[in-house]
Amino acid sequence: MRGERPAWVQQLHQEYGPVVHLSPSEVDFCSISAAKQIHRFRAPFLKSNFYTNLRGNSIVADNAFTTTDLVYHARHRRLLSGPISKSSLKSIEPVVTARVDLAIQKMGEEMKARGCLSFGDSFLMLEIGKKNQYAEDLETVASLTCLRASFPASIRFASSLPFKLPLFHKASESAFRISRHKRIVDADPSNAPPTLLSKLYQAGEEGLSQDEIIAKARTYIIAGSDTTAHSLTYLVWAVCKDDTIKRRLAEEVAVLREGYTDDDLESLPYLNQVLQETLRIYSAAPGPLPRFVPEGGCDIDGYWVPGGLTVTTQAWSMHRDSSVYPDPYRFDPSRWENATKEMYDAWMPFGGSPSNCIGLHLAQKELRLATVRFFQAFPNAKVSSREGFSDDDMMSKCYMLIFPKGKRYLIEGS
Ligand code: HEM
């Protein structure tokens, strides 16, 4: 309920070691070998009912993320992964770049008008400069979804009450608003700007129904907005807190030639180390990825685990294992200069196969472009202490996704 589960599990690992029996039916493993076994590509452990609880009762809302049906999952991943693959994303790059440029322009305006700049608003709201009802609704759906998965019995109880609690009422309205996306595409499909979903409309019988496409849009918006927005917020904060890191990054991006593309950014060593390190300490989805142990049980890291038990692996702990990452709580991008194989093996901000993040290439592209544009525009940005802002605001809460507990990040500079 307090959004502190990953840190609590990590405390238990520090006290008891890499295997922690969290409840009668759940064990968390913090080792590369266990993570590889649980998330292997062939015969993976199936997603637990945590995911079906995320979906609730609606069949329409099922998607690649929430389904536990392997055939459905494979079909949907096949359809979704094409448009979002590394090569297909080239056609979306101008859209990403235009959004990033608009974000930087708005930041510059805010910096001038207010003397400092606040991070934490979704980039979806760039034009109006603040969150609109649509974004508020989507966040409500996301938080309700997480509560429903964690406390299914309480949600069933709340739904049976003769009156509606405000949170649940708002969330059911949100589902209606999401159909706005469908109306935009329906109105003029050929002139609609390219989106990740465009190709799904032309997939014929193999494709998805309108209802399924709307459900995909919602999944993408929830899975793809706050994950990247919060990663970027933490990246800028962590970099601005350390002058040496900031100077090195700002110098690297300052010499890029006009008209550079994301291909050029992929080869910038320090930028990529900064990203790698941000996704290590500030993984946007660092919590458990619960999976059922297959029928008959199996041996994991020398422990016999009966079939049907839930096993979890959380990036929060994998990324703070001091035997893999010395001084693990320190934000130190240069640790990736001579990274070991273990460092790459334990690094799982995007989950594990075969259900790892479909959007990982898009997310990294957005983060690279936004980071470069930001530090080109504001090479002297520094953490502000205005309005009582402090490091405490940036402590993480985690309801499936992390966010700064103060829900704001203030920076100043030019
Ligand atoms: C920094 C940004 C991101 C992070 C850290 C992240 C993290 C993750 C993680 C850890 C999973 C696996 C969850 C599990 O196994 O339970 C996942 C799955 C997923 N992500 Fe992301 N994500 C990010 C951005 C995105 C974006 C931009 C999109 C799409 C536009 C996206 C779409 C999805 C989808 C559809 C799944 C479900 C895949 C499946 O179950 O087969 N994510 N993400």
Residues whose N, C-alpha, C, O or C-beta is under 5 A from the ligand:
A	BS01	HEM	A64 F65 Y220 A223 G224 T227 T228 S231 A284 A285 L289 P349 F350 G351 P354 S355 N356 C357 I358 G359 L362 A363
